[in-house]
């Protein structure tokens, strides 16, 4: 074999190796690129399952506990916008929790009616004490989730969101009222009955405005583990006679998402 033929064959071999290395590099780059689909322009759908738990944090709601399980469905609506740390895209999503429970203290209540007392005074006629509170079961739907997904890295994508939803419970939530409160001279007045008339109650319907932050961790292309924390306000907007509500609760979320 001549020297020219040897050099030619070496050159062919080097070109072949270079092409193979370039193809492998392109495949690796493509794999890295699709690990986090939120960094692409494809605007994918997001379908996930999640569990959420938390507790009340304001006033006398610290002993309120929550547990729920449900699903998330979202759609990326824009390409990447912005610069630096705030660069990202916009997602619209909905969530539904067909399993929703709140665990609250059990207390006693009496329904009372103000009546005229002897000598022109004021008295009360009250029912026998009965239990209120305990475990409430319901369904929560959040039809409006406005989420900003930050560009993040090839595996991590932080997000922030504002949302609003509605909650239905099998009993008026939260429980309201207590035993009557004695007034002056052992009697009762309308203002010391604890507002415990038979119509003084909350509502089975409540609204859930909320704000949250979280992160997607992509374990593989188009698959992510999702962690989040929401501050949720629960209020009936006075649909019931009373609106005791839960002014603030903190809810922590663990989920898993499929990106299509």
TIRO-298251 format. One line per 10 residues: their letters; for each residue x, y, z of C-alpha. Coordinates in pm, whole numbers, plus 50000, padded with zeros to 5 digits. Example, Ala and Ser with C-alpha at 12.3 -4.5 7.8 and 13.67 -1.06 7.14 Angstrom:
BEGIN
as) 51230/49550/50780  51367/49894/50714
//
This chain:
BEGIN
xxxxxxxxxx) 50000/50000/50000  50137/50337/49900  50178/50628/50138  49915/50825/49945  49655/50552/49993  49738/50528/50363  49695/50904/50410  49368/50896/50216  49228/50617/50433  49335/50798/50752
xxxxxxxxxx) 49164/51113/50629  48843/50921/50557  48859/50761/50902  48909/51099/51071  48614/51249/50880  48395/50954/50981  48496/50987/51346  48433/51360/51335  48084/51310/51189  48002/51046/51451
xxxxxxxxxx) 48121/51272/51733  47919/51561/51594  47607/51343/51570  47656/51222/51926  47707/51581/52043  47389/51690/51864  47193/51403/52021  47326/51494/52366  47240/51862/52313  46892/51769/52198
xxxxxxxxxx) 46845/51549/52505  46957/51833/52731  46732/52078/52549  46416/51873/52592  46481/51783/52957  46303/52107/53047  46026/52165/52789  45946/52505/52941  46269/52640/52790  46146/52555/52439
xxxxxxxxxx) 45902/52731/52210  45667/52432/52175  45426/52567/52442  45339/52228/52591  45041/52109/52792  45096/52010/53155  44895/51732/53322  44967/51635/53680  44849/51466/53997  44906/51633/54333
xxxxxxxxxx) 44849/51613/54705  44821/51916/54931  44831/51960/55307  44851/52258/55539  44722/52447/55840  44560/52775/55942  44791/53054/56051  44576/53346/56167  44359/53429/56467  44214/53111/56620
xxxxxxxxxx) 44270/52893/56312  44609/52750/56406  44445/52420/56499  44272/52387/56159  44441/52121/55941  44389/52042/55572  44444/51744/55341  44344/51712/54976  44426/51521/54657  44354/51618/54298
xxxxxxxxxx) 44473/51696/53946  44630/51987/53758  44591/52076/53388  44776/52367/53230  44880/52511/52896  45181/52730/52818  45037/53023/52622  45345/53229/52535  45704/53196/52432  45988/53317/52652
xxxxxxxxxx) 45975/53686/52749  46187/53913/52964  46551/53919/53058  46767/53791/53337  46608/53630/53640  46250/53721/53543  46271/53566/53195  45996/53308/53150  45657/53223/53003  45290/53240/53097
xxxxxxxxxx) 45072/52940/53182  44696/52918/53233  44584/52622/53444  44300/52470/53643  44304/52239/53944  44038/52016/54098  44047/51843/54435  43766/51583/54450  43908/51481/54787  43919/51776/55029
xxxxxxxxxx) 43912/51759/55408  43957/52005/55693  44007/51888/56049  43880/52139/56305  43823/52142/56682  43494/52001/56812  43306/52247/57032  42958/52279/57183  42688/52517/57065  42338/52617/57170
xxxxxxxxxx) 42082/52797/56959  41917/53069/57166  41628/53308/57124  41601/53635/57315  41278/53656/57514  41130/53908/57753  41228/53832/58110  41051/53905/58436  41010/54267/58540  41081/54388/58189
xxxxxxxxxx) 41425/54225/58173  41574/54017/57894  41615/53641/57900  41686/53358/57658  41544/53026/57555  41822/52792/57443  41835/52451/57281  42023/52162/57437  42399/52175/57365  42510/52002/57046
xxxxxxxxxx) 42852/51940/56888  42989/52143/56599  43317/52131/56410  43520/51816/56356  43602/51685/56008  43459/51862/55702  43465/51690/55362  43425/51871/55033  43530/51941/54675  43756/52228/54570
xxxxxxxxxx) 43790/52363/54215  44034/52634/54109  43932/52732/53754  44162/53033/53719  44535/52983/53783  44765/53246/53630  45122/53116/53656  45456/53262/53550  45719/52993/53485  46070/53131/53516
xxxxxxxxxx) 46326/53007/53262  46530/52831/53528  46784/52566/53429  46773/52241/53233  46623/52069/53541  46475/52337/53767  46194/52580/53679  46061/52804/53960  45715/52954/53927  45484/53207/54094
xxxxxxxxxx) 45107/53226/54058  44784/53395/54157  44461/53197/54155  44097/53191/54258  43865/52900/54329  43549/52777/54495  43495/52524/54774  43187/52317/54860  43166/52126/55191  42917/51872/55322
xxxxxxxxxx) 42845/52097/55623  42853/52474/55663  43219/52565/55696  43372/52661/55925  43157/52592/56230  43025/52904/56399  42895/52984/56746  42915/52852/57099  42724/52841/57425  42539/53157/57538
xxxxxxxxxx) 42738/53409/57736  42588/53529/58069  42514/53899/58086  42483/54132/58381  42308/54001/58693  42307/53647/58555  42073/53732/58265  42134/53749/57891  42125/54025/57639  42108/54007/57262
xxxxxxxxxx) 42473/54109/57240  42590/53843/57488  42418/53541/57333  42713/53475/57105  42482/53543/56808  42357/53185/56835  42018/53211/56673  41901/52918/56461  41982/53112/56142  42325/53228/56254
xxxxxxxxxx) 42551/53002/56049  42822/52994/55784  42780/52850/55431  42857/52528/55244  43003/52749/54967  43329/52935/55012  43575/53113/54782  43951/53049/54783  44165/53339/54650  44532/53242/54679
xxxxxxxxxx) 44893/53315/54592  45170/53058/54558  45527/52979/54462  45691/52653/54365  45936/52466/54144  45933/52193/53881  46223/51946/53897  46259/51756/53568  46370/51399/53640  46367/51313/53268
xxxxxxxxxx) 46251/51477/52945  45890/51597/52988  45851/51453/53340  45875/51660/53657  45833/51641/54032  45648/51951/54153  45680/52127/54489  45473/52428/54592  45344/52645/54875  45018/52843/54864
xxxxxxxxxx) 44873/53107/55094  44495/53052/55074  44210/53265/55207  43875/53090/55263  43565/53311/55273  43195/53272/55193  43167/53640/55088  42872/53650/55330  42670/53386/55143  42580/53262/55491
xxxxxxxxxx) 42444/53470/55776  42794/53469/55923  43133/53463/55754  43388/53333/56006  43614/53201/55728  43982/53113/55747  44164/53438/55681  44490/53264/55593  44618/52911/55563  44945/52773/55428
xxxxxxxxxx) 44917/52474/55193  45214/52263/55077  45192/52069/54751  45370/51759/54619  45290/51653/54263  45409/51481/53947  45358/51619/53595  45354/51491/53238  45433/51748/52967  45286/51694/52621
//
